Structures are given as C-alpha cells and as structure tokens.
Amino acid sequence: MATMTADQIQSIEERFPQVFQRPFHKRFGPLMLLGGIFLYLLYALWFFNLPQVMRESHWERLPLFLTQWISYDVQPIFRLDEPQITAKYPRFSVLGPNPDPDWVKTNADGSVTILIDGTAKSITFTKTQATIIANGETVAVALGTGKPLISGPVPGWITAHEDEVVADMGFAGEARVAVDRVRIRKRFLGWANFIFDTRSPFFGKSASEVASLIVSGPELKPGTSNLALAGDNIWNNAQWQHGDVWTKLLQTIVMAFLGTMLGGIVAFPLAFFAARNITPSRLVNQVLKRFFDFMRSIDMLIWALFFTRAFGPGPLAGSAAIFFTEVGTLGKTYSEALENIDDKPREGITSTGANGLLVQRYGVLPEVVPVFISQTLYQWESNTRGATIIGAVGAGGIGLKLWEAMRTNSNWANVFYMVLLILLVVFIFDNISNFLRRRLSRTIHDYNRIQAEQG
C-alpha cells in the first residue's frame, strides 16, 4: 500500500477544509452539551436543596398512605373504668348500627380477647391486666398501678409511653393500652360497604342472598321492586357516593368536550386570518397571532380561577377555562398548518377563475382538515385530563370531589376509587382518539392514492 506524501496530505486538507478544519463548536459540541446538562443538574440539586428535602421527608408515612388506599380499619374502644367492659364503635362504623364482629370475644372469666390477626396477633385484657401476643412473643402489661407497666424486656414492636403502651402489629393493625381504656385498630384488605352501605336492607347479605331477594324475594320496600331498590341503594351509597362521583365524572367529560369543541369552532376561522399565505395583511396576521399567544400563555388553571370568581364554582367555569385555552392553542396550530400547505392545489383552483371562498374550500381545506381534526382530537384527549386538575380549584367535575376527599386526609380509599375512574376514562378516551386518528390517516392515504392514480 502506497504511502501519501506530506504535499498530498496538505492538498487533501485544502480541498476538504470542512472535514479537517471543523469549527470548535462542531468538534466539541456534544461534549459541551453533556457538560451543560451535568452542570444544570448540579444547579437544580442546589437550588431545590434536594439533599435536605430527602432527609426531612416523612417516608415512614408512605406505607400507611398506600395501605389506606386499598384497605379500611375498624377502631373499637373498650372502657376499663366502667362497671362492665363493652366495646364502643365510631358513630358511623362500617360494621353497621349493631356491630358484633366475630374477632371480639368475651371470655367466661370476664376478660375480652381481640383477634387482630387470628390467634397469631391478639390481645386479651381485664381491668387490671393485658396480655399482648405478636411476632411469636407474649408481653404482659399491668394496669392496676396508675400507669401501664410492662413486666420483662420490651420488644421492638412495642412502644412504652408514660401513660400508654402501643403495640404495632404491622398491616393487621395496632393496640393502644392505657389504665382506663384499650383502643384497637384492626385493618381489613379491600373496600368496606362499596356496594351497599349500612342503611341499606341489603347490607351484610351475601351476593347469593342479594340475588335471591332481587329475583324472587318479597318486596323490602312496599311499592318498589327489589331490583329498583338495590339500584337506588347503590347509586345513593352514603359512604362511597357513587351517584355523585359518576355525575361529577360526567361533568368532567362534558367540560372537556364542550370547551374543546367551542375552542375549535372559534379558532377555525381565525386561523385563516392569522396565516400569512392566506391573509396578506401583516397587521391582521400579527394581531391574531399575538392574541393566540395571549390566550394560551395563561394556563388553564389560571383561567379556571378567574372564571370561578366570575361565575362561581361549577362546570361552567371549567368549560370556559378550557374554551379560552383552546382558542389560543388550536388557533396557533391551525394557522401553522395553513402556512405549511402545498400551494399548487390552490394555484390550480385559482387558475380556473374561482372566487376566494371556493379557492379555500377546494384548494386548502382538503389538505388541512385532516390535520385540524387530528390536532383537535389530541387536545380533547389532553383536556379530559386537564379538566380534572381545574376541577380541584372549584371549576366543577370530579376534580373538586377528589380534592374534597384528599383534604380530609382520612378518606384515601375514596381517593383511590376516583383516581381509578379517572384513569379508566383517560384510557378509554385515549383509545378512541387513537382509533379515530388511525382511521383518519388511512382515509387520507387512500384519498392521496386515488388522486395520484387519477392525475
């Protein structure tokens, strides 16, 4: 293989300077980009003080929140300073007005045994003594000395305070023992009374019993069939409020559809005046484009706050917020689509002597309408999610219901229920939108193929 002389090498370098004498930014551009990203991440780490935030976060609360999404608890209290030890349940207990659970047992000697997780985790107590069993250990607590006293070593799952002993039994629950009372929290997997609440005559009955009553049982409410009564009880479930939740969900869907549709209707004609190649007036173009920028630069959430003050809380404020945002967003995307059309079809229609309206109808619309529809479908899908967020600030829909449930900090199962409904709706609408866009794309492809064959 022949070697090249220095003159030959220099000649090649002179002929191809773009290869051998590349500018500094092209040679080191990728490396500089990576370095800039790294420096920016370091800046963000310092600016948000992430190490301190991570240290001070209450990560121990995360498992509790997650369990509250998929479970419920029952919290009876047993007073030890009364003549007889009896259980007192919260006023609106999930067990109904006359609870008598099988995990609370009164023994022959007057003691009470609570099976928190079967016999593996339990507590048996009298007015003077409590015996806690968990994790293969048995702990005795004396209650007759003015404060609870543990005899023997204290295991790690028990916390002894001055006036109370707390036994943490994991997901199953906990027991809090004091000299005058025993408080139990027993946790169950699932959602309590999701179908029928404690007021319903179907409450506490098995699925087969409910089906038998609906099909052939005597009327539980005179003048109303058991099927209609069951439907009414489910819809008006006081604990889960299915009727109100589904109504609010429908409001969210209507808000997204109405706001997007009206925004598209208004943006459609304005986009033709904003497009430079359609309307020659630069003043009109710039005024409308700045108008679109203004409408979409104000976030939908800000519009929702504004209209909530103007119209009051409700879906009207939410629809108006989506409408104003979509006028700006769709107006901009429509006008940009118009500015990127192929001028040949329009020139061909113009050459036939057609007026301006016919030129737009036959020379422009066939090219841009599929793009308009695709963009509108995407915005509709996105606004279905956005309508949930603006609902939280009073704009109606399920977002407001979700915020009310979260604000109590004690109703996380209902929060999870509504989150699942929102995910389901978004999933359905996403698939509908994708299906319509695929059909639209196939239609455009077939139309272009036919036009090519004919022309």
Residue pairs with C-beta under 8 A, 6 or more apart in sequence:
4 12
12 20
13 20
13 21
25 32
44 50
45 51
65 412
67 171
67 187
68 412
68 413
69 412
69 413
69 415
69 416
70 189
70 190
70 191
70 413
70 416
71 171
71 187
71 188
71 189
71 190
71 413
72 94
72 187
72 188
72 190
72 191
72 192
72 413
73 173
73 185
73 186
73 187
73 188
74 89
74 93
74 94
74 95
74 99
74 101
74 184
74 185
74 186
74 188
75 89
75 90
75 183
75 184
75 185
75 186
76 87
76 88
76 89
76 99
76 104
76 183
76 184
77 87
77 88
77 89
77 181
77 182
77 183
77 184
78 85
78 86
78 87
78 88
78 112
78 125
78 181
78 182
78 183
78 184
79 85
79 86
79 88
79 180
79 181
80 125
80 127
80 143
80 179
80 180
80 181
80 182
81 180
81 181
85 106
85 110
85 112
85 125
85 126
85 127
87 99
87 104
87 112
89 95
89 99
92 198
92 239
93 99
93 198
94 192
94 193
94 198
94 239
95 101
95 198
96 198
96 203
96 204
97 198
103 114
103 115
103 116
103 186
104 112
104 113
104 114
104 115
105 112
105 113
105 114
105 115
106 112
107 113
107 124
109 126
110 126
111 124
111 125
111 126
112 124
112 125
112 126
112 182
113 122
113 123
113 124
114 122
114 123
114 124
114 175
114 182
114 184
114 186
115 121
115 122
116 122
116 123
116 134
116 169
116 172
116 173
116 174
116 175
116 184
116 186
117 134
117 169
117 172
117 173
119 133
120 133
120 134
121 133
121 134
121 135
121 169
121 172
122 132
122 133
122 134
123 130
123 131
123 132
123 133
123 167
123 175
123 177
123 182
123 184
124 130
124 131
125 131
125 143
125 177
125 182
127 143
127 144
128 142
128 143
128 144
129 140
129 141
129 142
129 143
129 144
130 140
130 141
130 143
130 148
130 165
130 177
130 182
131 138
131 139
131 140
131 141
132 138
132 139
132 140
132 141
132 158
132 165
132 167
132 175
132 177
133 139
134 157
134 167
134 169
135 155
135 157
137 155
139 150
139 152
139 154
139 155
139 158
139 167
140 150
140 151
140 152
141 148
141 149
141 150
141 151
141 165
141 177
142 148
142 149
142 150
142 151
143 177
143 178
143 179
144 179
145 179
146 179
147 162
147 163
147 179
148 160
148 163
148 164
148 165
148 177
148 178
148 179
150 158
150 160
150 165
154 160
157 167
157 168
157 169
158 165
158 166
158 167
158 168
159 165
159 166
159 168
163 178
163 179
164 176
164 177
164 178
165 176
165 177
165 178
166 174
166 175
166 176
166 177
167 174
167 175
167 176
167 177
168 174
169 175
171 187
172 186
172 187
173 184
173 185
173 186
173 187
174 184
174 185
175 182
175 183
175 184
175 185
176 182
176 183
176 184
176 185
191 240
191 413
191 417
192 239
193 203
193 237
193 239
193 240
194 237
194 240
195 202
195 234
195 237
196 202
196 203
196 210
196 230
196 233
196 234
196 237
197 203
197 233
197 237
197 238
197 239
197 240
198 239
199 233
199 238
200 233
200 237
201 220
201 221
201 229
201 233
202 210
202 213
202 220
202 230
202 233
205 213
210 230
213 220
213 226
214 226
214 227
214 230
217 226
219 225
219 226
220 226
220 229
221 229
224 232
234 242
235 242
235 243
236 242
236 243
237 243
240 414
240 417
241 414
244 401
245 398
245 401
245 417
245 418
245 421
246 421
248 391
248 396
248 397
248 398
248 400
248 401
249 397
249 398
249 418
249 421
249 422
249 425
251 315
251 318
251 396
251 397
251 398
252 318
252 384
252 387
252 388
252 391
252 396
252 397
252 398
252 399
252 422
252 425
253 384
253 387
253 425
254 315
254 319
255 315
255 318
255 319
255 322
255 383
255 387
255 391
255 395
255 396
255 397
256 322
256 380
256 383
256 384
256 386
256 387
257 380
258 319
258 322
258 323
259 318
259 319
259 320
259 321
259 322
259 323
259 325
259 326
259 383
259 387
260 322
260 326
260 376
260 379
260 380
260 383
261 380
262 319
262 323
262 326
263 322
263 323
263 324
263 325
263 326
263 327
263 329
263 330
263 379
264 326
264 330
264 372
264 376
264 379
266 323
266 327
266 331
267 292
267 326
267 327
267 330
267 331
267 334
268 330
268 334
268 372
270 288
270 291
270 292
270 327
270 331
270 335
271 330
271 331
271 334
271 335
271 337
271 338
272 278
272 279
272 335
272 338
272 360
273 279
273 284
273 285
273 288
274 284
274 285
274 288
274 289
274 292
274 331
274 335
275 285
275 335
275 338
275 339
276 282
276 285
276 339
277 338
277 339
277 341
277 343
278 338
278 360
278 364
279 285
288 331
288 335
289 332
289 335
291 328
291 331
292 327
292 328
292 329
292 331
292 332
292 335
293 328
293 332
294 328
295 324
295 325
295 327
295 328
295 329
295 331
296 325
296 328
296 329
296 332
297 328
298 324
298 325
299 325
300 321
300 322
300 325
300 386
300 389
300 390
301 321
301 389
301 390
301 393
303 320
303 321
303 324
303 325
303 390
304 317
304 318
304 321
304 390
304 393
304 394
304 395
305 393
305 394
306 321
307 316
307 317
307 318
307 320
307 321
307 395
308 317
308 393
308 394
308 395
310 317
311 317
311 320
313 394
313 395
313 396
313 400
314 394
314 395
314 396
315 395
315 396
315 397
316 396
317 394
317 395
317 396
318 387
318 390
318 391
318 395
318 396
318 397
321 390
321 395
322 383
322 386
322 387
322 390
326 379
326 383
329 379
330 375
330 376
330 379
333 375
334 368
334 372
334 375
337 368
337 371
337 372
337 375
338 364
338 368
341 364
341 367
341 368
342 367
345 362
345 363
345 364
345 366
345 367
346 359
346 363
346 364
347 363
348 363
349 358
349 359
349 362
349 363
350 359
350 363
354 362
366 447
370 440
370 441
370 443
370 444
373 436
373 440
374 437
374 440
374 441
377 433
377 436
377 437
378 433
378 437
380 429
380 433
381 426
381 429
381 430
381 433
384 425
384 426
384 429
385 422
385 426
387 395
387 397
387 399
388 397
388 398
388 399
388 402
388 422
389 399
390 397
390 399
391 397
391 398
391 399
391 400
391 401
391 402
391 403
392 399
392 400
392 402
392 403
393 399
394 400
398 418
398 421
398 422
401 418
402 415
402 418
402 419
402 422
405 411
405 412
405 414
405 415
405 418
406 412
406 415
